[in-house]
Amino acid sequence: MKSAKRIGIWMDHSVAHLVEYIDDQTSTKTIYAQVGEQDEPLNPSDETMIQNKEQNQLSNYYKRLSEALINYEDVVLFGPTSAKEELINLIKADHHFDKIRFAIKTTDSMTENQRFAFVNAHFSPSKNRPGEDN
């Protein structure tokens, strides 16, 4: 029997902790947004330039996360900020992700052990999931 490729991502606008779940085992990887801290702008045009640079860096972050998800069948995005909704809105526009099942959950900050427990509970075979035989 083939195992479904499942992953949970705790994320905010600065970091994403990817927790892969295969055969009741979890492994983790971290992707950083790399949105640099900027000095206070000297004039209004500098502020616009800084905002554009930060938006480009955030777009690159979401692109790297999207690329990490392409080979999974089931994904849960969780975390405290709107970053997960921003990512899912970008993904919905890309038909490469049409066959991937996504769930979004709002959570607080979590330790690594809490993230593992959350992903394990979400993908647990004993959980009665709609459309799946248990």
SEKE-452716 format. One record per atom (N, C-alpha, C): x, y, z; residue number from 1; atom name. Coordinates in steps of 0.02 Angstrom, whole numbers, plus 50000, padded with zeros to 5 digits. Last residue first. Layout:
REC    px    py    pz num atomo
REC     X     Y     Z NUM    CA
...
This chain:
REC    px    py    pz num atomo
REC 49441 50223 50335 134     N
REC 49483 50212 50394 134    CA
REC 49481 50140 50414 134     C
REC 49439 50309 50182 133     N
REC 49420 50248 50218 133    CA
REC 49467 50239 50277 133     C
REC 49392 50477 50155 132     N
REC 49443 50426 50163 132    CA
REC 49416 50367 50200 132     C
REC 49295 50575 50155 131     N
REC 49319 50550 50090 131    CA
REC 49374 50498 50095 131     C
REC 49346 50654 50304 130     N
REC 49296 50647 50251 130    CA
REC 49328 50622 50187 130     C
REC 49428 50561 50428 129     N
REC 49434 50613 50379 129    CA
REC 49383 50602 50324 129     C
REC 49448 50523 50586 128     N
REC 49396 50512 50536 128    CA
REC 49396 50571 50487 128     C
REC 49603 50468 50639 127     N
REC 49559 50526 50631 127    CA
REC 49510 50511 50575 127     C
REC 49690 50365 50632 126     N
REC 49630 50353 50672 126    CA
REC 49580 50411 50666 126     C
REC 49799 50414 50562 125     N
REC 49753 50369 50527 125    CA
REC 49688 50357 50566 125     C
REC 49837 50587 50580 124     N
REC 49831 50522 50613 124    CA
REC 49780 50478 50576 124     C
REC 49856 50716 50538 123     N
REC 49860 50663 50488 123    CA
REC 49852 50593 50517 123     C
REC 49841 50791 50657 122     N
REC 49803 50808 50597 122    CA
REC 49800 50750 50547 122     C
REC 49932 50732 50745 121     N
REC 49860 50729 50761 121    CA
REC 49819 50743 50698 121     C
REC 50053 50764 50679 120     N
REC 50034 50694 50692 120    CA
REC 49960 50687 50705 120     C
REC 50045 50904 50685 119     N
REC 50045 50870 50620 119    CA
REC 50025 50797 50628 119     C
REC 50051 50922 50826 118     N
REC 49996 50949 50786 118    CA
REC 49989 50912 50720 118     C
REC 50174 50863 50859 117     N
REC 50112 50835 50886 117    CA
REC 50051 50859 50846 117     C
REC 50262 50949 50789 116     N
REC 50260 50878 50774 116    CA
REC 50194 50847 50797 116     C
REC 50233 51069 50859 115     N
REC 50221 51065 50787 115    CA
REC 50216 50992 50765 115     C
REC 50277 51034 50988 114     N
REC 50207 51049 50977 114    CA
REC 50188 51046 50903 114     C
REC 50415 51018 50962 113     N
REC 50375 50961 50985 113    CA
REC 50300 50973 50976 113     C
REC 50448 51152 50929 112     N
REC 50456 51098 50880 112    CA
REC 50414 51037 50899 112     C
REC 50318 51260 50992 111     N
REC 50384 51231 50995 111    CA
REC 50389 51177 50941 111     C
REC 50222 51391 50917 110     N
REC 50229 51323 50941 110    CA
REC 50302 51304 50945 110     C
REC 50103 51524 50920 109     N
REC 50172 51502 50913 109    CA
REC 50178 51433 50945 109     C
REC 49935 51466 50883 108     N
REC 49983 51511 50914 108    CA
REC 50053 51489 50894 108     C
REC 49841 51443 50730 107     N
REC 49871 51420 50793 107    CA
REC 49915 51475 50821 107     C
REC 49722 51407 50612 106     N
REC 49754 51460 50649 106    CA
REC 49777 51433 50716 106     C
REC 49736 51306 50468 105     N
REC 49718 51311 50539 105    CA
REC 49756 51369 50570 105     C
REC 49687 51238 50316 104     N
REC 49717 51296 50349 104    CA
REC 49691 51299 50420 104     C
REC 49723 51112 50197 103     N
REC 49686 51133 50256 103    CA
REC 49724 51191 50287 103     C
REC 49717 51044 50032 102     N
REC 49743 51092 50079 102    CA
REC 49695 51103 50137 102     C
REC 49764 50921 49919 101     N
REC 49713 50939 49968 101    CA
REC 49746 50985 50021 101     C
REC 49808 50934 49750 100     N
REC 49831 50933 49819 100    CA
REC 49776 50958 49865 100     C
REC 49770 50953 49622  99     N
REC 49756 50887 49651  99    CA
REC 49780 50881 49723  99     C
REC 49810 51086 49589  98     N
REC 49739 51068 49589  98    CA
REC 49724 51001 49624  98     C
REC 49935 51138 49573  97     N
REC 49916 51118 49641  97    CA
REC 49844 51094 49645  97     C
REC 49949 51183 49447  96     N
REC 49993 51128 49467  96    CA
REC 49973 51099 49535  96     C
REC 49874 51298 49431  95     N
REC 49840 51233 49421  95    CA
REC 49885 51173 49435  95     C
REC 49874 51431 49537  94     N
REC 49919 51388 49498  94    CA
REC 49889 51319 49492  94     C
REC 49792 51497 49623  93     N
REC 49796 51524 49555  93    CA
REC 49839 51481 49509  93     C
REC 49814 51435 49744  92     N
REC 49750 51423 49710  92    CA
REC 49751 51448 49637  92     C
REC 49936 51492 49783  91     N
REC 49934 51423 49760  91    CA
REC 49870 51408 49721  91     C
REC 49898 51619 49826  90     N
REC 49944 51612 49769  90    CA
REC 49940 51542 49739  90     C
REC 49816 51583 49933  89     N
REC 49788 51622 49879  89    CA
REC 49832 51619 49816  89     C
REC 49908 51519 50017  88     N
REC 49855 51479 49986  88    CA
REC 49822 51517 49928  88     C
REC 49987 51630 50059  87     N
REC 50016 51576 50020  87    CA
REC 49962 51536 49984  87     C
REC 49891 51703 50130  86     N
REC 49924 51734 50073  86    CA
REC 49955 51681 50028  86     C
REC 49862 51612 50231  85     N
REC 49809 51631 50183  85    CA
REC 49839 51663 50121  85     C
REC 49985 51611 50297  84     N
REC 49959 51548 50269  84    CA
REC 49904 51562 50218  84     C
REC 49999 51743 50343  83     N
REC 50045 51717 50292  83    CA
REC 50018 51655 50258  83     C
REC 49928 51796 50446  82     N
REC 49892 51788 50382  82    CA
REC 49936 51759 50327  82     C
REC 49985 51701 50592  81     N
REC 49977 51761 50550  81    CA
REC 49937 51745 50487  81     C
REC 50006 51582 50666  80     N
REC 49969 51637 50696  80    CA
REC 49953 51696 50650  80     C
REC 49975 51420 50586  79     N
REC 50016 51472 50615  79    CA
REC 49974 51531 50636  79     C
REC 49974 51301 50450  78     N
REC 49951 51325 50515  78    CA
REC 50000 51377 50542  78     C
REC 49920 51198 50323  77     N
REC 49956 51260 50338  77    CA
REC 49929 51286 50404  77     C
REC 49934 51036 50269  76     N
REC 49901 51078 50318  76    CA
REC 49947 51138 50331  76     C
REC 49910 50937 50126  75     N
REC 49949 50989 50158  75    CA
REC 49906 51025 50210  75     C
REC 49933 50799 50024  74     N
REC 49891 50825 50078  74    CA
REC 49934 50874 50118  74     C
REC 50024 50765 49928  73     N
REC 49954 50753 49914  73    CA
REC 49907 50788 49963  73     C
REC 50172 50843 49859  72     N
REC 50132 50815 49915  72    CA
REC 50060 50808 49893  72     C
REC 50253 50908 49769  71     N
REC 50251 50835 49767  71    CA
REC 50211 50803 49823  71     C
REC 50245 51047 49797  70     N
REC 50219 51021 49734  70    CA
REC 50212 50944 49733  70     C
REC 50302 51112 49905  69     N
REC 50239 51076 49914  69    CA
REC 50216 51036 49854  69     C
REC 50414 51182 49869  68     N
REC 50423 51128 49918  68    CA
REC 50360 51085 49924  68     C
REC 50359 51281 49789  67     N
REC 50401 51230 49758  67    CA
REC 50411 51170 49805  67     C
REC 50298 51358 49891  66     N
REC 50258 51324 49840  66    CA
REC 50297 51268 49807  66     C
REC 50413 51408 49956  65     N
REC 50367 51363 49991  65    CA
REC 50323 51324 49942  65     C
REC 50466 51488 49854  64     N
REC 50505 51431 49880  64    CA
REC 50461 51382 49918  64     C
REC 50359 51580 49844  63     N
REC 50378 51538 49786  63    CA
REC 50417 51477 49809  63     C
REC 50364 51643 49968  62     N
REC 50305 51603 49950  62    CA
REC 50319 51557 49890  62     C
REC 50491 51705 49951  61     N
REC 50478 51659 50007  61    CA
REC 50419 51614 49990  61     C
REC 50465 51793 49846  60     N
REC 50514 51740 49837  60    CA
REC 50506 51686 49890  60     C
REC 50374 51878 49909  59     N
REC 50352 51838 49852  59    CA
REC 50400 51780 49839  59     C
REC 50462 51935 50002  58     N
REC 50406 51895 50026  58    CA
REC 50378 51851 49969  58     C
REC 50546 52006 49915  57     N
REC 50574 51954 49957  57    CA
REC 50519 51908 49984  57     C
REC 50453 52096 49860  56     N
REC 50488 52048 49817  56    CA
REC 50517 51991 49857  56     C
REC 50421 52168 49976  55     N
REC 50369 52130 49942  55    CA
REC 50399 52078 49895  55     C
REC 50546 52227 50004  54     N
REC 50517 52180 50052  54    CA
REC 50462 52138 50019  54     C
REC 50556 52311 49891  53     N
REC 50606 52259 49903  53    CA
REC 50579 52206 49951  53     C
REC 50447 52396 49912  52     N
REC 50450 52354 49853  52    CA
REC 50499 52296 49861  52     C
REC 50488 52458 50032  51     N
REC 50427 52418 50031  51    CA
REC 50426 52371 49970  51     C
REC 50604 52524 49986  50     N
REC 50610 52474 50038  50    CA
REC 50548 52428 50038  50     C
REC 50546 52615 49896  49     N
REC 50595 52567 49872  49    CA
REC 50603 52509 49922  49     C
REC 50468 52691 49983  48     N
REC 50436 52652 49930  48    CA
REC 50483 52598 49904  48     C
REC 50571 52749 50059  47     N
REC 50521 52706 50091  47    CA
REC 50486 52662 50040  47     C
REC 50636 52828 49965  46     N
REC 50672 52771 49994  46    CA
REC 50623 52723 50027  46     C
REC 50540 52926 49944  45     N
REC 50554 52879 49889  45    CA
REC 50594 52819 49914  45     C
REC 50543 52999 50068  44     N
REC 50485 52957 50050  44    CA
REC 50499 52908 49992  44     C
REC 50708 52977 50143  43     N
REC 50657 53017 50111  43    CA
REC 50601 52971 50088  43     C
REC 50773 52885 50221  42     N
REC 50794 52954 50225  42    CA
REC 50743 53000 50194  42     C
REC 50699 52753 50318  41     N
REC 50711 52786 50254  41    CA
REC 50729 52860 50264  41     C
REC 50786 52661 50441  40     N
REC 50733 52709 50427  40    CA
REC 50748 52745 50362  40     C
REC 50852 52506 50376  39     N
REC 50858 52568 50414  39    CA
REC 50798 52612 50398  39     C
REC 50774 52344 50378  38     N
REC 50797 52404 50343  38    CA
REC 50805 52461 50393  38     C
REC 50794 52172 50376  37     N
REC 50777 52231 50415  37    CA
REC 50810 52291 50382  37     C
REC 50740 52067 50241  36     N
REC 50791 52102 50281  36    CA
REC 50764 52160 50319  36     C
REC 50671 51919 50229  35     N
REC 50650 51989 50223  35    CA
REC 50694 52029 50270  35     C
REC 50690 51783 50230  34     N
REC 50745 51826 50211  34    CA
REC 50722 51896 50193  34     C
REC 50609 51676 50267  33     N
REC 50584 51725 50219  33    CA
REC 50640 51770 50192  33     C
REC 50672 51509 50277  32     N
REC 50668 51577 50303  32    CA
REC 50647 51626 50248  32     C
REC 50622 51348 50312  31     N
REC 50633 51396 50258  31    CA
REC 50623 51466 50287  31     C
REC 50669 51192 50379  30     N
REC 50651 51262 50391  30    CA
REC 50668 51305 50330  30     C
REC 50606 51029 50409  29     N
REC 50649 51073 50370  29    CA
REC 50625 51144 50383  29     C
REC 50585 50865 50483  28     N
REC 50573 50937 50479  28    CA
REC 50626 50972 50436  28     C
REC 50482 50719 50494  27     N
REC 50547 50751 50486  27    CA
REC 50535 50824 50472  27     C
REC 50392 50583 50567  26     N
REC 50397 50654 50548  26    CA
REC 50470 50674 50540  26     C
REC 50292 50440 50536  25     N
REC 50358 50468 50552  25    CA
REC 50358 50541 50529  25     C
REC 50178 50379 50488  24     N
REC 50181 50396 50559  24    CA
REC 50249 50422 50582  24     C
REC 50208 50379 50346  23     N
REC 50205 50318 50386  23    CA
REC 50215 50331 50461  23     C
REC 50258 50544 50348  22     N
REC 50254 50484 50306  22    CA
REC 50258 50423 50353  22     C
REC 50258 50710 50352  21     N
REC 50226 50655 50386  21    CA
REC 50219 50597 50338  21     C
REC 50362 50851 50378  20     N
REC 50339 50798 50332  20    CA
REC 50314 50739 50373  20     C
REC 50348 51009 50416  19     N
REC 50349 50945 50453  19    CA
REC 50318 50892 50406  19     C
REC 50429 51159 50401  18     N
REC 50397 51106 50363  18    CA
REC 50404 51041 50401  18     C
REC 50413 51314 50457  17     N
REC 50438 51250 50480  17    CA
REC 50397 51196 50446  17     C
REC 50457 51471 50398  16     N
REC 50411 51415 50389  16    CA
REC 50446 51351 50412  16     C
REC 50467 51645 50440  15     N
REC 50494 51577 50440  15    CA
REC 50439 51526 50430  15     C
REC 50402 51768 50423  14     N
REC 50475 51766 50425  14    CA
REC 50505 51696 50420  14     C
REC 50265 51765 50430  13     N
REC 50295 51803 50375  13    CA
REC 50372 51800 50374  13     C
REC 50241 51594 50476  12     N
REC 50222 51664 50482  12    CA
REC 50258 51700 50425  12     C
REC 50189 51422 50491  11     N
REC 50222 51478 50458  11    CA
REC 50197 51545 50482  11     C
REC 50201 51252 50485  10     N
REC 50188 51308 50532  10    CA
REC 50225 51367 50502  10     C
REC 50143 51136 50380   9     N
REC 50188 51194 50381   9    CA
REC 50163 51244 50431   9     C
REC 50144 50962 50348   8     N
REC 50116 51018 50385   8    CA
REC 50167 51074 50386   8     C
REC 50114 50840 50223   7     N
REC 50159 50887 50255   7    CA
REC 50118 50940 50291   7     C
REC 50116 50679 50144   6     N
REC 50082 50731 50183   6    CA
REC 50133 50777 50216   6     C
REC 50088 50561 50029   5     N
REC 50139 50610 50049   5    CA
REC 50103 50669 50080   5     C
REC 50027 50402 50074   4     N
REC 50013 50469 50049   4    CA
REC 50069 50516 50073   4     C
REC 50101 50248 50032   3     N
REC 50089 50300 50083   3    CA
REC 50076 50367 50049   3     C
REC 50031 50107 49954   2     N
REC 50070 50168 49947   2    CA
REC 50051 50218 50001   2     C
REC 50042 49941 50000   1     N
REC 50000 50000 50000   1    CA
REC 50044 50062 50000   1     C
